[in-house]
Amino acid sequence: MEPAGNHLFSLCPISWVWQGGCPGCGLGHSVTYLLRGDLASSWEAHPLGLPALLILCWRVLELLVQSRKLYLYHSKL
């Protein structure tokens, strides 16, 4: 999906009510721009895109480590 393209539908219920959207609107676009390497567009879409992406990556790694520990624990039984 192209983040700069036209959007027909939003999952944000606040954006259904207010035209300006909520404080989180644009965060998904910001992360998408970051994954494409476009830092300037990411910052314009939402300044908290980089911290959000870092938190998401940290959480995924944490869950993978936890899953691995659980697998090793159960394989010893």
C-alpha positions, 0 to 999 in steps of 0.5 A: 500500500502506498502511504501517500495514496488516497484512502477510502476508509480509516479504522480510526473511529475518531477520524470518522467524527473529527476531520483532523483525526486523533493524536495517533493519526499518521503513525502507521504512515510514518512507520511505513515511510521509515521502512521504505527509508524516507525519513523526511516523509516519516517525520512529516507524517508523525514525529513519533514514528521512529520511537514507535517502530523501535518499541515494536521491534523491541517487543517482537524480540522480547516475545521471540526470546520468551517463546524460545525459553518456553520451548526449551523449558518444555523440551526438557520435560 
